[in-house]
């Protein structure tokens, strides 16, 4: 679809909107190949070490059970300047 080169930073991600590029013509001569990949056990080993796990205190009402929900975005800026 697209070649996106970003040599200065890794990892990268790019998004492309649907129907931005022309669809290639259908070619019935093209054939796909299914390859089997088996990663090494070393590749499956995690380097993350969990030191501790803290559960969130449930001293508030869950959002799904709240009678009123008040939200605000960036437009509010600071509490002192909002109306």
Secondary structure, DSSP 4 states (H G I P E B T S, - for coil): ------TTSSS------TTSSPPPPP-TT-----------HHHH----------PPP--S--GGG-S------GGG--TTT--
